């Protein structure tokens, strides 16, 4: 049996997400009554920061400034940075980071 002559990745058309990291943050304001004791608290400007990583595509599926749909995030989602790398011994890798504003429309 002859050895194959075409060895290696010649074309990649699909991309697969390998990880998605999400962190939530918000501003919290505690209000006091006249005696200086706790009266109530309120949450302002909740945001969700994310980083999504994957392999397989020759191009990053996300673009800076793009409005995206990512996982279970809702509201306005904006990509703020992207990265892409390629090596000879592995599939191309890509990464995108951004912020989701759940209360924005």
N, C-alpha and C positions, 0 to 999 in steps of 0.2 A: 504494500500500500504506500503510495507516495505521500510525502508530507505536504500539508497545505501551504500555499504560497502567499495567500492574503491573510496575514495575521495582524490583529489589532482592531481598534475602533475606527471605522471609516466614516460613519455618519451617525449623528445623534439628533433625533427630532423631538423627543419627549423630555420632560423635566419632572423631577420628583422632589417634594418637600421632605427634608430630613428632620428639621426641628423648627419649632415656633416657641419663642419665649415672650411672655407678656407680663408686664409689671404695671400695677395701677397706683395712681397717686392723686391726691386732691389737697386743697387748702381747707383747713378746719378752723373755725372761729368759735371760741367759747365766750358766751355772754354772761356777765355777772349782774346781780340785782343790786339794790341800794346798799345792802349790808356787805357787799363784796363776795357773796357766795354764788355758787354756780346756779345759773338760771336756765340756760339751754345752750345747745350747740348746733352749729350748722356746717354743712359741707358745701364748698364752692369749687367750681372749675375742675371736675374730675377729668383726668386724662389717662390714657392707657398707652404706654410705650411698648413697642414690639420689635423683635428681630426675627426674621424668617430666613432659613438657610436651606439650600437644596443642591442637587446635582443633576446633570444629565443634559441640560440645554446648552447650545453654543452661545445663546444670548440670555441675559438676565431678563426674566419676565416682568420686572418692575422698573419704573423710571422715576427719577427724582422729580418731585412736584406732582406726580400722578396721584389721582384719587383711586384707591384700590379697595378690593374686597378681600379680607383676610380672616379666616377662621370664624370665630363667634363674635368678633369685634363689630360694633355698630356705630352709627353716627357718621361723622366725617373722618375719613382715614387718609392721611397724607404721608407719602414716602419721602423721607428726608435724606437718606443716603443709600447708595448701592455699591456693591463690590462684585468683581468677577475675576476668577483665576482659572488658568488652564495649565495642566502639566501633561507630559507625554505618557505617564504611567497610570493615570486615573481619569475619571470622567471630569468634564468641566464643572466647576463649583461656582455658585452665586450666593449672594446675601443681600438682603434689603432691610433697612431699619426705618422706623417712622413713628408717628403719633396718631392716636385715635381720640377724637373728641366725641364721646357718646351723646352729649346733649346738643351737639351742632346738627344742623340740617343742611 
